[in-house]
Amino acid sequence: MPVNMKRIYDEAANSDGVRILVDRVWPRGTSKEDAKLDHWVKEIGPSNDLRKWFDHDPDKFKEFKQKYKRELDEGDQQEALKELKDITKKHNKNVTLLYASKEEKYNQASVLKEILDHQ
């Protein structure tokens, strides 16, 4: 079963399984109650510098993906990635990674989904 991805602004569904926000910054206009989160792993998000540089530009995605994976391997996000992998394994990949970006394909959740789908 592949890991799911969904914008946090989309309505929660029973099929979402465990809902995990993977943004470092809380999404604008969403209350914690409305988000219906099971986990917020904010430390998993890209560093502020990388996030601002990338700015969800599809032309920068390939380089962003490389830099973000390097952060996940070597940076402060290592422990958060371990936590996310543990949650995913515990729930047999019945999880939905939530993100705020309007860009549905070129964001950190898609990079994390790729990693989790191959674990």
Buried (B, 14 or more C-beta within 10 A) or exposed (E): EEBBBBBBBEEBEEEBBBBBBBBBEBBEEBEEEEBEBBBBBEBBBBBEEBBEBBEBEEEBBEEBBEBBBEBBEEBEBBEBBEBBBEBBEEBEBBBBBBBBBEBEEBBBBBBBBEBBEEE
